[in-house]
Amino acid sequence: MRRPSRTFGRLLAGAALAVAAVAAPIAASAPAQAHTGDPITRHEVMLRAHNWMNRNIQYSQGGTATGPKGKVTYRRDCSGFVSMAWKLKPTGMSAPVTTTLSTSKYTHKIAKKNLKKGDILDSAAHVVLFEKWANKAHTRIWLYEEANPSEDMNHYSAPLSKYSGFKAYRYNKIKD
């Protein structure tokens, strides 16, 4: 009886070494996990926005909610929502406010006609996250927003003219 168990043990040890030899180079070549403040793709921005929409994160200037992975918190207002979608630093109650999001530290101004997924429309009092054009004439947009305490998280189509007092900005670290 001892002989088969030793053989099995040797086979098992050999298999473990073979797996380790193959797995080590794969793990070493895997891309690093993205961290807060790292560059982000437009697709990831929209996935993060959709996460808060699905979780129906309620507006609160005095509260926080976690990002999609449940580790980092962001303020539950319009600028905290954009900070979460873009994965900005600082986080929590110290996340950038609407007037900070439009500074060169985070963004650069673009023409509204050049809006792409993950860009923002920003005013001194409010910011919304652009998703896509709702029509070929580019007069309506789809957007995400945290608007006020009496409303749920919003994702809807609106006339671009509703945002005539807003300026368009693109996050400096967004990747197409």
C-alpha atoms as a printed R data frame, in Angstrom:
    type eleno elety resid chain resno       x      y       z
1   ATOM     1    CA   MET     A     1   0.000  0.000   0.000
2   ATOM     2    CA   ARG     A     2   2.822  2.449   0.716
3   ATOM     3    CA   ARG     A     3   4.180  2.288  -2.800
4   ATOM     4    CA   PRO     A     4   1.077  3.681  -4.572
5   ATOM     5    CA   SER     A     5   0.720  6.552  -2.078
6   ATOM     6    CA   ARG     A     6   4.368  7.572  -2.576
7   ATOM     7    CA   THR     A     7   3.914  7.460  -6.323
8   ATOM     8    CA   PHE     A     8   0.758  9.530  -6.052
9   ATOM     9    CA   GLY     A     9   2.536 12.019  -3.798
10  ATOM    10    CA   ARG     A    10   5.387 12.383  -6.256
11  ATOM    11    CA   LEU     A    11   2.945 12.863  -9.144
12  ATOM    12    CA   LEU     A    12   1.052 15.476  -7.168
13  ATOM    13    CA   ALA     A    13   4.257 17.346  -6.258
14  ATOM    14    CA   GLY     A    14   5.426 17.223  -9.880
15  ATOM    15    CA   ALA     A    15   2.088 18.564 -11.107
16  ATOM    16    CA   ALA     A    16   2.204 21.391  -8.562
17  ATOM    17    CA   LEU     A    17   5.696 22.388  -9.715
18  ATOM    18    CA   ALA     A    18   4.585 22.340 -13.361
19  ATOM    19    CA   VAL     A    19   1.586 24.558 -12.610
20  ATOM    20    CA   ALA     A    20   3.758 26.966 -10.611
21  ATOM    21    CA   ALA     A    21   6.309 27.169 -13.429
22  ATOM    22    CA   VAL     A    22   3.598 28.078 -15.951
23  ATOM    23    CA   ALA     A    23   1.605 30.397 -13.661
24  ATOM    24    CA   ALA     A    24   4.530 32.512 -12.415
25  ATOM    25    CA   PRO     A    25   5.332 34.166 -15.784
26  ATOM    26    CA   ILE     A    26   1.622 34.729 -16.465
27  ATOM    27    CA   ALA     A    27   1.127 36.456 -13.107
28  ATOM    28    CA   ALA     A    28   4.229 38.583 -13.623
29  ATOM    29    CA   SER     A    29   2.980 39.794 -17.016
30  ATOM    30    CA   ALA     A    30  -0.570 40.589 -15.856
31  ATOM    31    CA   PRO     A    31  -1.379 44.316 -15.888
32  ATOM    32    CA   ALA     A    32  -1.270 46.118 -12.563
33  ATOM    33    CA   GLN     A    33  -4.584 46.795 -10.854
34  ATOM    34    CA   ALA     A    34  -5.766 50.351 -11.534
35  ATOM    35    CA   HIS     A    35  -5.715 52.604  -8.491
36  ATOM    36    CA   THR     A    36  -7.470 55.805  -7.564
37  ATOM    37    CA   GLY     A    37  -6.018 58.625  -9.648
38  ATOM    38    CA   ASP     A    38  -4.705 56.332 -12.405
39  ATOM    39    CA   PRO     A    39  -5.718 56.845 -16.056
40  ATOM    40    CA   ILE     A    40  -9.132 55.371 -16.875
41  ATOM    41    CA   THR     A    41 -10.906 54.299 -20.051
42  ATOM    42    CA   ARG     A    42 -14.212 55.777 -21.166
43  ATOM    43    CA   HIS     A    43 -15.725 52.314 -20.903
44  ATOM    44    CA   GLU     A    44 -14.650 51.972 -17.262
45  ATOM    45    CA   VAL     A    45 -16.026 55.449 -16.457
46  ATOM    46    CA   MET     A    46 -19.421 54.398 -17.764
47  ATOM    47    CA   LEU     A    47 -19.318 51.051 -15.934
48  ATOM    48    CA   ARG     A    48 -18.597 52.904 -12.698
49  ATOM    49    CA   ALA     A    49 -21.440 55.385 -13.346
50  ATOM    50    CA   HIS     A    50 -23.814 52.542 -14.143
51  ATOM    51    CA   ASN     A    51 -22.811 50.830 -10.881
52  ATOM    52    CA   TRP     A    52 -24.056 53.779  -8.822
53  ATOM    53    CA   MET     A    53 -27.194 53.914 -10.973
54  ATOM    54    CA   ASN     A    54 -27.908 50.218 -10.354
55  ATOM    55    CA   ARG     A    55 -27.287 50.674  -6.631
56  ATOM    56    CA   ASN     A    56 -29.493 53.802  -6.658
57  ATOM    57    CA   ILE     A    57 -27.049 55.819  -4.570
58  ATOM    58    CA   GLN     A    58 -29.060 58.664  -3.061
59  ATOM    59    CA   TYR     A    59 -27.880 62.279  -3.160
60  ATOM    60    CA   SER     A    60 -26.349 63.628   0.041
61  ATOM    61    CA   GLN     A    61 -23.711 66.329   0.405
62  ATOM    62    CA   GLY     A    62 -23.037 65.011   3.897
63  ATOM    63    CA   GLY     A    63 -22.812 61.300   3.119
64  ATOM    64    CA   THR     A    64 -20.518 58.932   1.275
65  ATOM    65    CA   ALA     A    65 -20.892 55.708  -0.693
66  ATOM    66    CA   THR     A    66 -18.347 53.223  -1.950
67  ATOM    67    CA   GLY     A    67 -17.176 52.865  -5.502
68  ATOM    68    CA   PRO     A    68 -17.902 49.647  -7.428
69  ATOM    69    CA   LYS     A    69 -15.308 47.535  -5.586
70  ATOM    70    CA   GLY     A    70 -16.571 48.612  -2.162
71  ATOM    71    CA   LYS     A    71 -13.239 49.917  -0.864
72  ATOM    72    CA   VAL     A    72 -13.018 53.642  -1.657
73  ATOM    73    CA   THR     A    73 -15.738 56.112  -0.633
74  ATOM    74    CA   TYR     A    74 -16.965 59.217  -2.438
75  ATOM    75    CA   ARG     A    75 -19.321 62.036  -1.501
76  ATOM    76    CA   ARG     A    76 -22.889 61.311  -2.682
77  ATOM    77    CA   ASP     A    77 -23.491 64.548  -4.582
78  ATOM    78    CA   CYS     A    78 -22.998 65.547  -8.227
79  ATOM    79    CA   SER     A    79 -19.255 66.207  -8.022
80  ATOM    80    CA   GLY     A    80 -18.653 63.216  -5.753
81  ATOM    81    CA   PHE     A    81 -20.417 61.070  -8.351
82  ATOM    82    CA   VAL     A    82 -18.130 62.353 -11.145
83  ATOM    83    CA   SER     A    83 -15.104 61.870  -8.858
84  ATOM    84    CA   MET     A    84 -16.197 58.259  -8.326
85  ATOM    85    CA   ALA     A    85 -16.799 57.667 -12.063
86  ATOM    86    CA   TRP     A    86 -13.354 59.084 -12.914
87  ATOM    87    CA   LYS     A    87 -11.723 57.354  -9.895
88  ATOM    88    CA   LEU     A    88 -10.237 60.641  -8.652
89  ATOM    89    CA   LYS     A    89  -8.148 61.456  -5.596
90  ATOM    90    CA   PRO     A    90  -8.859 62.705  -2.991
91  ATOM    91    CA   THR     A    91 -11.864 60.607  -2.046
92  ATOM    92    CA   GLY     A    92 -14.577 60.638   0.620
93  ATOM    93    CA   MET     A    93 -15.755 64.017   1.863
94  ATOM    94    CA   SER     A    94 -12.595 65.601   0.419
95  ATOM    95    CA   ALA     A    95 -13.462 64.682  -3.191
96  ATOM    96    CA   PRO     A    96 -13.327 67.610  -5.645
97  ATOM    97    CA   VAL     A    97 -16.333 69.946  -5.862
98  ATOM    98    CA   THR     A    98 -17.923 71.252  -9.079
99  ATOM    99    CA   THR     A    99 -15.661 74.299  -9.329
100 ATOM   100    CA   THR     A   100 -12.546 72.168  -8.751
101 ATOM   101    CA   LEU     A   101 -13.470 69.627 -11.449
102 ATOM   102    CA   SER     A   102 -13.171 72.330 -14.115
103 ATOM   103    CA   THR     A   103  -9.605 73.297 -13.159
104 ATOM   104    CA   SER     A   104  -6.554 72.261 -15.173
105 ATOM   105    CA   LYS     A   105  -5.578 69.869 -12.357
106 ATOM   106    CA   TYR     A   106  -8.345 67.520 -13.531
107 ATOM   107    CA   THR     A   107  -9.748 68.635 -16.886
108 ATOM   108    CA   HIS     A   108  -9.428 70.722 -20.004
109 ATOM   109    CA   LYS     A   109 -12.220 72.611 -21.710
110 ATOM   110    CA   ILE     A   110 -13.685 71.220 -24.947
111 ATOM   111    CA   ALA     A   111 -16.410 72.336 -27.336
112 ATOM   112    CA   LYS     A   112 -19.813 70.813 -26.555
113 ATOM   113    CA   LYS     A   113 -19.949 69.406 -30.091
114 ATOM   114    CA   ASN     A   114 -16.889 67.288 -29.184
115 ATOM   115    CA   LEU     A   115 -18.438 65.632 -26.121
116 ATOM   116    CA   LYS     A   116 -17.631 61.942 -25.766
117 ATOM   117    CA   LYS     A   117 -18.631 59.249 -23.310
118 ATOM   118    CA   GLY     A   118 -17.246 60.113 -19.848
119 ATOM   119    CA   ASP     A   119 -16.899 63.888 -20.408
120 ATOM   120    CA   ILE     A   120 -18.765 66.368 -18.192
121 ATOM   121    CA   LEU     A   121 -20.962 69.424 -18.436
122 ATOM   122    CA   ASP     A   122 -20.102 71.661 -15.490
123 ATOM   123    CA   SER     A   123 -21.353 74.898 -13.977
124 ATOM   124    CA   ALA     A   124 -20.471 76.555 -10.695
125 ATOM   125    CA   ALA     A   125 -23.427 74.803  -9.041
126 ATOM   126    CA   HIS     A   126 -23.844 71.428 -10.793
127 ATOM   127    CA   VAL     A   127 -22.071 68.813 -12.928
128 ATOM   128    CA   VAL     A   128 -23.427 65.973 -15.083
129 ATOM   129    CA   LEU     A   129 -21.663 63.048 -16.737
130 ATOM   130    CA   PHE     A   130 -22.171 62.810 -20.501
131 ATOM   131    CA   GLU     A   131 -22.942 59.337 -21.845
132 ATOM   132    CA   LYS     A   132 -23.810 59.823 -25.517
133 ATOM   133    CA   TRP     A   133 -25.714 61.841 -28.076
134 ATOM   134    CA   ALA     A   134 -29.440 61.050 -28.110
135 ATOM   135    CA   ASN     A   135 -29.960 62.138 -31.726
136 ATOM   136    CA   LYS     A   136 -28.021 62.666 -34.954
137 ATOM   137    CA   ALA     A   137 -28.505 66.439 -34.787
138 ATOM   138    CA   HIS     A   138 -26.592 66.527 -31.460
139 ATOM   139    CA   THR     A   139 -29.321 68.565 -29.791
140 ATOM   140    CA   ARG     A   140 -30.164 65.934 -27.141
141 ATOM   141    CA   ILE     A   141 -27.860 64.027 -24.800
142 ATOM   142    CA   TRP     A   142 -27.947 61.020 -22.513
143 ATOM   143    CA   LEU     A   143 -26.448 61.756 -19.092
144 ATOM   144    CA   TYR     A   144 -25.986 60.500 -15.548
145 ATOM   145    CA   GLU     A   145 -26.388 62.780 -12.552
146 ATOM   146    CA   GLU     A   146 -26.864 63.071  -8.829
147 ATOM   147    CA   ALA     A   147 -29.224 66.040  -8.784
148 ATOM   148    CA   ASN     A   148 -30.752 66.639  -5.350
149 ATOM   149    CA   PRO     A   149 -31.986 64.879  -2.197
150 ATOM   150    CA   SER     A   150 -35.580 64.564  -3.455
151 ATOM   151    CA   GLU     A   151 -34.626 62.570  -6.568
152 ATOM   152    CA   ASP     A   152 -33.068 59.202  -7.209
153 ATOM   153    CA   MET     A   153 -29.842 58.761  -9.127
154 ATOM   154    CA   ASN     A   154 -30.679 59.885 -12.685
155 ATOM   155    CA   HIS     A   155 -29.917 58.506 -16.150
156 ATOM   156    CA   TYR     A   156 -31.965 60.178 -18.860
157 ATOM   157    CA   SER     A   157 -32.102 62.024 -22.147
158 ATOM   158    CA   ALA     A   158 -32.346 65.824 -22.103
159 ATOM   159    CA   PRO     A   159 -32.076 68.694 -24.564
160 ATOM   160    CA   LEU     A   160 -28.527 70.052 -24.720
161 ATOM   161    CA   SER     A   161 -30.083 73.528 -24.477
162 ATOM   162    CA   LYS     A   162 -30.994 72.721 -20.841
163 ATOM   163    CA   TYR     A   163 -27.246 72.986 -20.189
164 ATOM   164    CA   SER     A   164 -26.611 76.268 -22.011
165 ATOM   165    CA   GLY     A   165 -24.985 77.746 -18.889
166 ATOM   166    CA   PHE     A   166 -22.655 74.750 -18.543
167 ATOM   167    CA   LYS     A   167 -19.227 74.257 -20.087
168 ATOM   168    CA   ALA     A   168 -17.888 70.968 -21.458
169 ATOM   169    CA   TYR     A   169 -14.741 69.418 -19.992
170 ATOM   170    CA   ARG     A   170 -12.670 66.304 -20.573
171 ATOM   171    CA   TYR     A   171 -10.795 64.493 -17.801
172 ATOM   172    CA   ASN     A   172  -7.037 64.787 -18.371
173 ATOM   173    CA   LYS     A   173  -6.416 61.093 -17.624
174 ATOM   174    CA   ILE     A   174  -9.203 59.588 -19.733
175 ATOM   175    CA   LYS     A   175  -8.174 57.092 -22.399
176 ATOM   176    CA   ASP     A   176 -10.157 56.475 -25.583
